[in-house]
Amino acid sequence: MSSLRLCRLAVHTLCTILILQIVCNAYRPYNDFDSAEEKAISFDYPAGTGGGFAHETTDFGDLEGFKAKYNFKKDVYSGRPTIEQIKAMVSAYAPLIYFHPDEEYFPSSVSWFFKNGAQIVDSKPHLITNNGDNLPRNGQLDGAFLDLPSDQPLQDKVKKGSLTDAVAYIHANRSNGRYTDIIYVVYPFNGAAKLQVWTFHVPLERLENIAYAAPLIYFHPDEEYFPSSVSWFFKNGAQIVDSKPHLITNNGDNLPRNGQLDGAFLDLPSDQPLQDKVKKGSLTDAVAYIHAKPGVNGRYTDIIIWLYYPFNGAAKLQVGPFTVPLGKAGEHVSDWEHMRLRIDNVSGRLTSVYLSQHAKGKWLQANEFEYINGRPVVYASLHGHALYNAPVKTIHYNAKGLLGASEKQMLIREFKSVYPRKSALFSFAVGPVDEAAKSDRVFDILVSPSSYEIVSLDYGADNIVPPPWLDYTGRWGPTINLYWKEEAKMAIKFLPLPFYVKMIANGIVSKLPDELFAQEGPAGPKMIPSWNGDESE
């Protein structure tokens, strides 16, 4: 055989071997676990997402899930997912289960069922201990059974289950090495075997890293009354008045905690110079008090930021194009304002914000705010401290209907005579007005570690000790002056305004509801309905 033919045979042989090797590798069994790499699944997290708050992770109590992207590498297979990978699968594909509108029997956790009086019946009925320690494990299926509590009221309660306490029990099963089954097992009650939407608890260490969402609060250039800390208010002579006035001790140790709302009230110091000082507050001593709570559906966490002002300033009345100060009307001791930051538990992003505005408030989407260095900007209104997402001059109680046709004509005539070149700017806005604008006075919640304090976590934290004043049940100020209308009219009398404008303003003040500025002292944060619920607009 010639050397040329030998070379050709050798080449053909090598090609055949290579082809066979490629084919064999291409159809290598997927369950070849011994040679599979551990990094079969990789997790991609958006850099910097959530400012460290969530980092695309979600805390399921003791189970932390990752919203991951699954990148299966070519030629690498793994049929043994790690615990972290199983958590990732759960987080990525956890279903939302909806219940029928007429459903009465909801899921709970097994431990909730046990703790609420469920019984194990073998030779006789007895309660279940320690999450099932005394349940038989090696008997026959028909050797014992569980039953409802013997107490009828408790039995009725248990029948209904508890959606807020429901738990999804997860069993991961490897099927033939090709895929993984995630089996959700929920305790079934009375035929209602359903899966609860996840409940998320954000760990304290993550909660404290809220720099990316912490707002900057700007005050009006003419603001006189600023926030302070509650302890600053107490240390500077604030009084608790129950049977008689006396000073407040140790951050509120001597404040009543189990009394009625009207059983006591706080007041300014009796010393006049100290009273004048306390009214102004102290921006350098201001503290943002933080209350964190899980969202209703478990998909978000609410961070509620409370600000305390020792004093609320006087109101103004808008009468068409004229802004009319109302003397002392609107003044009262203590003012609590709050905002609620709603943060998505998976992405860690701020999604919406609630801003309190007098006795109500408003929900806004995160994209409706101005941002400075990635942080939302909030504006506190002049004297009243209502919160807004932009500089505004707005009516917060519409009294336009209190104007008659003749009064409207008078206002138009007076405006044109005073401002002949601005008649196109005339407005019929009527009512108490809020003014918010940016100045060099700003409260940065993160200016120092002492400028904010976490006072409450609804899902519990052993290292959070609420300050004594948080449980105070009385009012934070005395009853507001019931004769504010007379004071407002007296103030209007001496204003440098046209006669007809003052006459119309007096008429509007007479028709405004008494309770608009004449009300009892404000309640503390924990006495407000939204503390245990959601906000209403």
LORO-893946 format. One line per 4 residues: number of its first residue (from 0); for each residue y, z, x of C-alpha. Coordinates in steps of 0.1 Angstrom, whole numbers, plus 5000, padded with zeros to 4 digits. Example, Ala and Ser with C-alpha at 12.3 -4.5 7.8 and 13.67 -1.06 7.14 Angstrom:
% LORO-893946
0) 4955:5078:5123 | 4989:5071:5137
% end
This chain:
% LORO-893946
0) 5000:5000:5000 | 5033:4990:5014 | 5060:5016:5023 | 5083:5001:4996
4) 5058:5007:4968 | 5052:5042:4981 | 5089:5050:4979 | 5091:5036:4943
8) 5062:5058:4932 | 5077:5089:4947 | 5110:5082:4929 | 5093:5077:4895
12) 5072:5109:4900 | 5104:5129:4907 | 5121:5115:4877 | 5092:5123:4855
16) 5091:5160:4867 | 5129:5163:4861 | 5126:5149:4826 | 5097:5173:4818
20) 5117:5203:4831 | 5148:5194:4810 | 5126:5190:4779 | 5109:5223:4785
24) 5141:5241:4791 | 5157:5226:4760 | 5129:5239:4738 | 5125:5272:4755
28) 5118:5299:4729 | 5148:5317:4715 | 5130:5351:4717 | 5126:5350:4755
32) 5144:5383:4757 | 5133:5394:4791 | 5153:5366:4807 | 5183:5365:4783
36) 5217:5376:4795 | 5233:5407:4779 | 5266:5388:4775 | 5253:5364:4748
40) 5282:5375:4725 | 5317:5379:4738 | 5347:5395:4721 | 5381:5379:4722
44) 5410:5401:4713 | 5446:5388:4709 | 5465:5402:4738 | 5489:5430:4728
48) 5480:5429:4692 | 5491:5460:4673 | 5508:5476:4703 | 5476:5496:4710
52) 5474:5508:4674 | 5443:5488:4664 | 5436:5461:4690 | 5416:5443:4664
56) 5394:5473:4659 | 5387:5494:4628 | 5375:5530:4627 | 5348:5536:4601
60) 5346:5574:4607 | 5320:5577:4634 | 5314:5539:4633 | 5340:5517:4650
64) 5338:5480:4642 | 5354:5451:4659 | 5368:5420:4642 | 5354:5397:4669
68) 5351:5360:4675 | 5315:5351:4683 | 5312:5328:4712 | 5276:5319:4718
72) 5272:5305:4753 | 5252:5274:4757 | 5217:5280:4771 | 5221:5318:4767
76) 5203:5336:4739 | 5199:5372:4729 | 5178:5385:4701 | 5186:5421:4709
80) 5222:5427:4698 | 5237:5459:4712 | 5252:5486:4689 | 5287:5472:4697
84) 5276:5437:4686 | 5261:5450:4654 | 5294:5469:4647 | 5312:5436:4653
88) 5290:5418:4629 | 5296:5445:4602 | 5334:5443:4607 | 5335:5406:4607
92) 5313:5400:4576 | 5316:5432:4555 | 5317:5421:4519 | 5342:5432:4492
96) 5324:5444:4461 | 5341:5442:4428 | 5332:5463:4398 | 5331:5454:4361
100) 5362:5465:4342 | 5340:5487:4319 | 5320:5503:4347 | 5315:5541:4344
104) 5290:5548:4372 | 5302:5543:4407 | 5286:5548:4441 | 5291:5578:4463
108) 5277:5590:4495 | 5244:5607:4496 | 5260:5639:4510 | 5285:5639:4481
112) 5256:5638:4457 | 5239:5666:4475 | 5270:5688:4479 | 5278:5685:4442
116) 5246:5702:4430 | 5218:5676:4432 | 5184:5692:4431 | 5150:5685:4447
120) 5122:5691:4423 | 5087:5696:4438 | 5070:5728:4425 | 5103:5739:4411
124) 5140:5728:4412 | 5161:5739:4441 | 5193:5728:4458 | 5193:5703:4487
128) 5205:5718:4520 | 5223:5703:4550 | 5223:5667:4541 | 5186:5667:4531
132) 5170:5691:4557 | 5146:5705:4530 | 5135:5672:4516 | 5098:5664:4521
136) 5092:5637:4547 | 5054:5634:4549 | 5044:5636:4512 | 5035:5611:4485
140) 5061:5591:4466 | 5053:5609:4434 | 5051:5643:4451 | 5088:5652:4445
144) 5119:5638:4429 | 5157:5643:4429 | 5176:5653:4398 | 5212:5659:4386
148) 5228:5694:4388 | 5217:5717:4360 | 5253:5727:4352 | 5265:5703:4325
152) 5301:5698:4336 | 5290:5692:4371 | 5263:5669:4358 | 5289:5648:4340
156) 5310:5646:4371 | 5281:5636:4394 | 5270:5609:4369 | 5303:5591:4374
160) 5299:5590:4412 | 5329:5589:4435 | 5342:5556:4447 | 5365:5573:4472
164) 5336:5591:4488 | 5312:5561:4487 | 5295:5552:4520 | 5277:5520:4531
168) 5246:5528:4550 | 5237:5501:4575 | 5203:5490:4587 | 5202:5462:4613
172) 5170:5442:4615 | 5160:5415:4640 | 5142:5387:4623 | 5120:5365:4646
176) 5146:5366:4674 | 5166:5338:4658 | 5191:5359:4638 | 5200:5394:4628
180) 5199:5409:4593 | 5226:5435:4584 | 5213:5454:4554 | 5237:5475:4535
184) 5221:5504:4516 | 5243:5524:4492 | 5231:5554:4473 | 5223:5541:4438
188) 5233:5562:4408 | 5222:5555:4373 | 5216:5519:4381 | 5250:5514:4397
192) 5238:5503:4432 | 5270:5489:4446 | 5288:5487:4479 | 5322:5504:4484
196) 5350:5488:4502 | 5353:5503:4537 | 5373:5535:4542 | 5392:5535:4575
200) 5404:5565:4594 | 5428:5559:4623 | 5423:5583:4652 | 5452:5605:4661
204) 5455:5590:4696 | 5459:5556:4680 | 5484:5569:4655 | 5506:5583:4681
208) 5510:5548:4697 | 5533:5534:4670 | 5560:5522:4693 | 5557:5486:4681
212) 5564:5496:4644 | 5588:5525:4649 | 5621:5516:4633 | 5656:5519:4647
216) 5679:5535:4621 | 5716:5525:4622 | 5744:5544:4605 | 5776:5532:4589
220) 5807:5533:4612 | 5823:5559:4588 | 5793:5581:4585 | 5801:5619:4587
224) 5767:5635:4578 | 5738:5628:4601 | 5702:5639:4602 | 5689:5669:4621
228) 5656:5686:4625 | 5647:5712:4599 | 5645:5739:4626 | 5680:5730:4637
232) 5692:5736:4601 | 5674:5769:4600 | 5686:5781:4634 | 5722:5774:4625
236) 5724:5799:4597 | 5707:5782:4567 | 5697:5806:4539 | 5669:5810:4515
240) 5681:5823:4481 | 5656:5839:4458 | 5666:5873:4445 | 5694:5873:4471
244) 5705:5852:4501 | 5688:5859:4535 | 5683:5840:4567 | 5652:5818:4573
248) 5629:5830:4601 | 5606:5812:4626 | 5607:5776:4612 | 5602:5788:4577
252) 5577:5817:4579 | 5595:5836:4551 | 5598:5806:4527 | 5578:5809:4494
256) 5548:5787:4494 | 5531:5794:4461 | 5561:5797:4438 | 5578:5775:4412
260) 5602:5747:4422 | 5631:5766:4406 | 5620:5799:4420 | 5642:5796:4451
264) 5666:5773:4469 | 5681:5767:4504 | 5718:5768:4511 | 5743:5763:4539
268) 5754:5792:4561 | 5779:5816:4545 | 5802:5815:4576 | 5827:5787:4570
272) 5830:5773:4605 | 5792:5773:4608 | 5789:5756:4574 | 5813:5728:4585
276) 5791:5723:4616 | 5758:5722:4597 | 5771:5698:4571 | 5776:5672:4599
280) 5740:5675:4611 | 5730:5667:4647 | 5718:5632:4656 | 5707:5644:4690
284) 5685:5670:4674 | 5671:5647:4647 | 5633:5646:4642 | 5613:5620:4623
288) 5585:5639:4604 | 5554:5617:4602 | 5527:5618:4575 | 5498:5594:4578
292) 5473:5586:4551 | 5446:5560:4546 | 5453:5532:4521 | 5438:5531:4486
296) 5414:5502:4495 | 5408:5514:4531 | 5422:5482:4546 | 5454:5497:4558
300) 5470:5530:4570 | 5504:5542:4557 | 5527:5559:4581 | 5554:5578:4562
304) 5585:5587:4581 | 5606:5615:4567 | 5642:5622:4577 | 5661:5654:4569
308) 5699:5655:4564 | 5715:5689:4559 | 5742:5674:4537 | 5747:5644:4514
312) 5782:5631:4513 | 5804:5620:4484 | 5798:5588:4463 | 5820:5558:4457
316) 5824:5537:4425 | 5827:5499:4425 | 5851:5487:4398 | 5851:5449:4401
320) 5866:5441:4435 | 5880:5477:4440 | 5860:5504:4457 | 5870:5539:4444
324) 5861:5572:4462 | 5850:5599:4438 | 5861:5630:4456 | 5832:5655:4459
328) 5811:5638:4433 | 5776:5631:4448 | 5778:5659:4474 | 5748:5682:4477
332) 5730:5704:4502 | 5700:5688:4519 | 5688:5652:4516 | 5653:5639:4522
336) 5648:5602:4528 | 5617:5584:4538 | 5602:5550:4546 | 5565:5540:4545
340) 5551:5516:4571 | 5520:5499:4559 | 5498:5488:4589 | 5467:5466:4587
344) 5438:5486:4601 | 5421:5455:4616 | 5450:5436:4632 | 5472:5466:4638
348) 5502:5446:4624 | 5530:5460:4603 | 5526:5442:4570 | 5552:5458:4547
352) 5577:5487:4545 | 5589:5509:4516 | 5625:5521:4518 | 5636:5550:4497
356) 5669:5545:4478 | 5681:5576:4459 | 5655:5584:4432 | 5636:5552:4437
360) 5630:5526:4464 | 5619:5491:4473 | 5589:5475:4490 | 5597:5447:4515
364) 5575:5424:4536 | 5577:5429:4574 | 5592:5394:4578 | 5623:5405:4557
368) 5636:5428:4585 | 5657:5422:4616 | 5640:5431:4648 | 5653:5444:4681
372) 5628:5442:4710 | 5600:5438:4684 | 5610:5469:4664 | 5623:5468:4628
376) 5659:5477:4621 | 5668:5499:4591 | 5702:5508:4578 | 5712:5541:4563
380) 5739:5539:4536 | 5772:5557:4540 | 5770:5594:4528 | 5740:5588:4505
384) 5716:5577:4533 | 5696:5553:4511 | 5677:5529:4534 | 5681:5491:4535
388) 5668:5463:4556 | 5702:5447:4562 | 5739:5455:4561 | 5748:5456:4524
392) 5774:5466:4498 | 5753:5470:4467 | 5754:5487:4433 | 5726:5512:4429
396) 5733:5520:4392 | 5745:5490:4372 | 5773:5501:4349 | 5787:5467:4342
400) 5779:5471:4305 | 5804:5499:4303 | 5833:5475:4307 | 5849:5460:4276
404) 5863:5424:4274 | 5899:5437:4276 | 5891:5458:4306 | 5876:5428:4324
408) 5908:5408:4317 | 5929:5437:4331 | 5909:5438:4363 | 5912:5400:4368
412) 5950:5402:4363 | 5954:5432:4387 | 5932:5416:4413 | 5952:5383:4413
416) 5984:5402:4415 | 5973:5423:4445 | 5952:5395:4462 | 5967:5362:4450
420) 5949:5342:4477 | 5915:5357:4471 | 5910:5352:4434 | 5878:5332:4441
424) 5862:5364:4455 | 5866:5384:4423 | 5834:5402:4412 | 5826:5422:4381
428) 5802:5445:4399 | 5805:5480:4384 | 5788:5512:4393 | 5781:5537:4421
432) 5779:5517:4454 | 5760:5519:4486 | 5775:5506:4518 | 5754:5500:4549
436) 5766:5486:4583 | 5757:5488:4620 | 5776:5510:4643 | 5769:5525:4677
440) 5753:5555:4660 | 5716:5549:4659 | 5685:5571:4656 | 5657:5559:4678
444) 5625:5577:4667 | 5610:5572:4702 | 5640:5583:4722 | 5620:5613:4734
448) 5586:5630:4727 | 5604:5656:4706 | 5622:5631:4683 | 5591:5627:4661
452) 5565:5651:4649 | 5532:5644:4631 | 5531:5670:4604 | 5502:5658:4582
456) 5471:5635:4584 | 5454:5631:4550 | 5420:5626:4566 | 5422:5657:4587
460) 5429:5665:4623 | 5421:5699:4638 | 5450:5697:4663 | 5477:5690:4636
464) 5493:5723:4626 | 5518:5717:4598 | 5551:5735:4601 | 5555:5765:4577
468) 5584:5748:4558 | 5562:5718:4548 | 5545:5740:4521 | 5578:5755:4508
472) 5577:5751:4470 | 5614:5757:4461 | 5644:5735:4462 | 5662:5724:4494
476) 5696:5729:4478 | 5714:5747:4450 | 5722:5731:4416 | 5747:5704:4421
480) 5782:5708:4405 | 5779:5700:4368 | 5816:5692:4366 | 5816:5662:4389
484) 5833:5640:4364 | 5864:5661:4363 | 5865:5662:4401 | 5860:5624:4403
488) 5889:5618:4379 | 5912:5641:4398 | 5904:5622:4430 | 5910:5589:4413
492) 5944:5601:4401 | 5958:5604:4437 | 5943:5571:4450 | 5967:5543:4460
496) 5954:5519:4434 | 5970:5499:4406 | 5975:5520:4374 | 5952:5499:4353
500) 5924:5500:4379 | 5926:5538:4379 | 5926:5539:4341 | 5895:5517:4340
504) 5877:5537:4367 | 5884:5569:4347 | 5869:5553:4317 | 5837:5543:4335
508) 5833:5578:4350 | 5835:5593:4315 | 5807:5570:4304 | 5783:5574:4333
512) 5752:5596:4327 | 5758:5633:4336 | 5726:5634:4356 | 5737:5606:4379
516) 5755:5631:4402 | 5748:5664:4384 | 5713:5673:4392 | 5692:5702:4407
520) 5687:5706:4444 | 5662:5682:4460 | 5625:5689:4463 | 5608:5688:4497
524) 5585:5660:4509 | 5552:5676:4497 | 5566:5683:4462 | 5574:5646:4457
528) 5547:5626:4438 | 5544:5599:4464 | 5531:5624:4489 | 5497:5622:4473
532) 5501:5587:4458 | 5517:5554:4464 | 5554:5544:4460 | 5570:5531:4429
536) 5600:5508:4427
% end
